[in-house]
Amino acid sequence: MSKQPSKPPLHPSIIQVPMEVLNSYLKQANINSKQCMFCGTIGNYSFNSIIYEFRPFFRGGIAIGGNIPTVPAILIICKNCGDIRFISTIITQMTPQVIANQPPQSKDPLNGR
């Protein structure tokens, strides 16, 4: 039996919700009883702890810096049809816990300060 290759590590700047915090939220939200609004399957979801950042569309370009609103969220995906739900880590109060668990950066990678 061949050993499956391990996944490469995530980029160090990627922020994740601690799994115990995410699991606690999903248990409280009773995710296993939720019905997919597209296919009707109940409780067949996939998720991970990576926080994704949603920002406004800039006609295909990428805007960096300035006062650009962003929404941090985790994804919950229906394993049956692929419908994706976005859960705000701000509204669910997972973001402050994530920030508190991150090591301080010595330099801002965007402007070198």
C-alpha positions in Angstrom: 0.0 0.0 0.0 1.5 3.3 -1.0 1.6 6.2 1.3 -0.3 9.3 0.2 1.8 12.4 -0.2 1.4 15.0 2.5 -0.1 18.3 1.7 2.4 21.2 1.4 2.2 23.7 4.3 0.1 26.8 3.9 1.7 30.1 3.3 2.7 31.6 6.7 0.5 34.7 6.1 -2.7 32.7 5.8 -4.8 33.0 8.9 -6.9 30.2 10.2 -9.6 29.9 12.8 -8.4 27.5 15.5 -10.2 24.2 14.9 -11.6 24.1 18.4 -13.2 27.5 17.8 -14.6 26.5 14.4 -15.9 23.2 15.7 -17.6 24.9 18.7 -19.3 27.4 16.3 -20.5 24.6 13.9 -21.8 22.5 16.9 -23.6 25.6 18.2 -25.0 26.4 14.8 -26.2 22.7 14.5 -24.7 22.4 11.0 -25.5 18.7 10.8 -29.2 19.5 10.7 -29.0 22.3 8.1 -30.5 21.7 4.7 -28.7 22.8 1.6 -30.8 25.5 -0.1 -29.9 24.2 -3.6 -30.2 20.4 -3.5 -32.0 19.8 -0.2 -29.3 17.4 1.3 -29.2 17.7 5.0 -25.9 18.0 7.0 -23.5 16.9 4.2 -21.0 19.8 4.4 -17.3 20.2 4.0 -15.3 23.0 5.7 -11.8 24.1 6.7 -10.4 26.7 9.0 -8.9 29.0 6.4 -10.2 32.6 6.6 -10.9 33.9 3.1 -11.1 37.6 2.3 -13.8 39.0 0.1 -13.3 42.5 -1.4 -15.1 44.6 -4.0 -14.5 43.9 -7.7 -12.1 46.3 -9.3 -12.8 45.5 -13.0 -10.4 42.6 -12.9 -7.6 44.5 -11.2 -6.3 44.1 -7.7 -6.3 47.2 -5.4 -3.8 47.2 -2.6 -3.8 49.7 0.3 -6.2 52.5 0.8 -9.6 52.2 2.5 -10.9 49.0 0.8 -13.7 47.2 2.6 -13.1 43.5 3.1 -15.1 40.7 4.7 -13.3 37.8 6.3 -15.2 34.5 6.1 -14.9 30.8 6.3 -16.5 28.6 3.6 -19.0 25.8 4.2 -19.5 23.7 1.0 -22.3 21.2 0.3 -20.6 17.9 -0.6 -23.5 16.9 -2.8 -24.0 19.9 -5.1 -21.1 22.2 -4.3 -23.1 25.2 -3.1 -20.9 27.4 -1.0 -22.0 29.3 2.1 -19.9 32.1 3.5 -19.9 32.6 7.3 -18.6 35.9 8.5 -15.8 35.5 11.1 -16.6 39.0 12.4 -20.4 38.4 13.1 -19.6 35.0 14.6 -16.8 36.6 16.7 -14.2 34.1 15.4 -11.9 36.9 14.0 -10.8 38.4 17.4 -9.8 34.9 18.6 -7.8 34.3 15.4 -5.9 37.6 15.7 -5.1 37.0 19.3 -3.5 33.6 18.4 -1.3 35.1 15.7 2.4 35.8 16.4 3.3 39.4 16.0 5.0 40.4 12.7 8.3 42.2 12.9 7.7 44.0 9.6 4.6 44.9 7.6 5.1 42.8 4.4 3.3 45.4 2.3 5.2 48.5 3.1 8.3 47.2 4.9 7.7 49.1 8.3 
